[in-house]
Amino acid sequence: MTTTTAQETAVRVPARDTGSEIRRHELAAFLRSRRERIAPERVGLP
């Protein structure tokens, strides 16, 4: 049986992004920018 520490598992970061990871980051940035431009008044909130 092997054990790993929390630090060992938290450090696992891919050396480079794959195509799907890049697209996911781009989509996240796009959605964040759209959300920042929406005012509550524009969608019927007080």
Stockholm file with secondary structure:
# STOCKHOLM 1.0

chainA/1-46         MTTTTAQETAVRVPARDTGSEIRRHELAAFLRSRRERIAPERVGLP
#=GR chainA/1-46 SS CCCCCHHHHHTCCCSSCCHHHHHHHHHHHHHHHHHHHCCGGGGTCC
#=GC SS_cons        CCCCCHHHHHTCCCSSCCHHHHHHHHHHHHHHHHHHHCCGGGGTCC
//
